[in-house]
Amino acid sequence: MGSRARRKQRWCTQTLTPLMEGPDPEMQEENKKESSWEVIREWFRTQKGLSATNFSMSNLYGSSPAKSQDLRLLLGVLGCPLAPIPLVNHPIHHIRVKDIPIETSTAHYIIQQYLAASGCLKQQKCAKKMYATGSVKMICCETEISSGKNVKSLGTRSGESGCFVVWQLLPGMWSLELVVGGNKVIAGSDGKTVWRHTSWLGTHAAKGPQRPLRRIIQGLDPQTTASLFAEAQCLGEKRIEDNECFVLKVCADRDAVMERNEGPAEEIRHVLYGYFCQKSGLLIYLEDSHLTRVPTQENDSVYWETTIGSSIGDYRDVDGVLLAHQGRSIATVFRFGELSMQHCRTRMEEIWSIDDVVFNVPGLSMDSFIPPADISDNVHSPSL
């Protein structure tokens, strides 16, 4: 992943569409031009069609094409999702208690406790360079389809294992390579543009404000995680397994959410919840949920709600900072109509672990995060 190799790398030129955080499997022919949301709708139509047949579960999910589509759906949702909101520019090391609601000042105090518990406040200078490797196991989809009267379930719990590597250079630059079941996802940010490449969808650029990679805020970078909750409110307390936790909530700005709209699809909200252990002060659970509305040809609207909940644990000391080395994420994609009683709910799972973390990586520079040439040419073209 050297910078020299990255500069020479050039992906095949394709029409760019925004990076999606919802499912995006390959359900169209290679030469067929479809929007991302049409691809999602087609995947769920396929699932509904399967539920109406008399085939056995082994026939439905035993074939390679079905497994491949499910895995790509998994990678589209859990492979490289972004955090709901961009990072704040103002410092977070000082508690502001004047002229702000008690919920906000309480959240500030909890974040300070989190930074202290993770060891960030002891560090005079925060590490700006980081490298991490890890392993993942992704569990294939389980889909529940309801017609209003009957509920049918499809799918198995067969999974695929893989690995990933993450590079980070603060502020705002990161790179991810993830390989699972023979499928690779590559994503990155140069601090201005966020992009993703898959073999089945090509290269895509994200719309809207630049946001951090969700995988990084799952206990790998306490400083970035704390920045995300700089404008949070404390909702109270909740028990997560055997831990009493403070619950913080932060919402994406409405204008920022609107900037991420893709074609007819309209993002309505994106919310992030953090659960901080009262005993240790550490983040042990992270949940984000975003809701999107897509109009249909029947003048109706279909809503897609994607929720990802991540359990975070096994904190270990790395150069004086406590970082999470193990976790589990469960994602649910819920499709429902405005008027219809029918709905589809797809559940997927990822179990991850961190194998190695290194700070202040020698030789890591801005050149290591240059986007693919076709992304750069299109983003910076004056004709756009």
C-alpha positions, 0 to 999 in steps of 0.5 A, a space after each residue: 500500500 505504498 504511496 508510489 503504488 497508489 499514485 500509479 493505480 488507476 481504476 476503470 473509468 465508470 459513471 460515478 454515483 454517490 457512496 451508499 450506506 444501504 445495501 447495494 448488491 449486483 442485481 443488474 446486468 453489466 451494461 444496464 444503467 440503474 440507480 443504486 436505489 433501483 438495485 436495492 429494490 430489485 434485491 428485495 423483490 428477488 427475496 419476495 419472489 423467493 418466498 413465494 416459491 416452493 423451493 427448499 432453503 437449501 435450494 434457495 441459499 445453496 447456490 453460488 449466485 445467491 451466496 454471492 449476492 448476500 455477501 455483497 449486500 453484507 459488504 455494502 452495509 457493513 464493509 465500510 459505512 461512514 459515521 453519521 456526522 462530520 468531525 467538529 473543528 473546535 477543541 473538545 478538551 474544555 468543558 463548557 457549562 455556561 448558557 447550555 442545557 444540562 443535557 449538553 453539559 452532562 454529555 461534555 463531562 461524560 466525553 471528558 471522562 471517556 478521554 481520560 479513561 482511554 488515556 488520551 488526556 495523558 498524551 501531550 501530543 495525539 498520534 496523527 498516524 495509525 495503522 491497524 490490521 484485523 479479522 472479520 467474520 460476516 454472517 449471511 443475511 436472514 430476511 423476514 418478509 411480511 405480507 400483513 398476515 403471514 411472516 416468512 423467514 429466508 436464509 441461513 447463518 452461514 458466514 465468510 471470514 476475511 481480514 482488513 487493514 486500516 491506515 489513518 492520517 489526521 485530520 480526516 485522511 484514512 484508507 481501508 482494504 477489506 477482503 471477505 470470501 474472495 470479494 474486496 472493498 477498497 475505500 478511502 478519504 484524502 480529507 476532502 473526498 470520500 470514495 469506495 471501490 468494489 469489483 461489482 459496482 466500480 468506483 463511487 464518491 460520497 456526497 455531502 460533508 466529509 465524514 470519518 470511517 465508522 470502523 475507526 470510531 469503534 474503539 480504534 480512535 478515542 479522539 475522533 470518537 469524542 469529536 463526533 459527540 462534541 455536540 451530543 446530548 445525554 439521554 440518561 442511563 441504560 443497562 447494556 448486558 451487565 454494565 450501567 451506561 450513560 447514553 449520548 445522542 447526536 444527530 446529523 444536521 438536516 442540511 448536511 443530510 440533504 446534501 447526501 441525497 441520491 437521485 429520487 432517494 431522500 435521506 430524512 435523518 441519521 442519528 448516532 448513539 454512544 453508550 459509555 460505561 459508568 464504571 470504566 468510562 469507556 465506550 462499549 456500545 455504538 448504534 447509528 440509524 438512518 432513514 431514507 424515503 424513496 418514491 415509487 411509480 405508484 405515487 407511494 413512498 417506500 422507507 428504508 431504515 438501516 440500523 447498525 449496533 456494535 458491541 465494543 470490548 477487549 480494551 488493551 493498552 497501546 502506547 498508553 492509549 486503551 483501544 478496543 480489540 474485539 467487537 460484534 456489529 449487527 445490522 438491520 435493513 427494514 423496508 416498509 411502505 407508507 400505505 402498505 402493511 407489507 414489510 421486509 427486514 434483513 439482518 446481518 452480522 459481523 464479528 471483528 477483532 484487531 490483530 495489530 495497531 501501530 501509531 506514528 507509522 514511518 513514511 505515511 504521508 498525504 500521498 498515501 491517500 490520493 483517490 483513484 484517478 477517475 475519482 479525482 478527475 471527475 471531482 475536480 473537473 470544472 465541468 461538473 
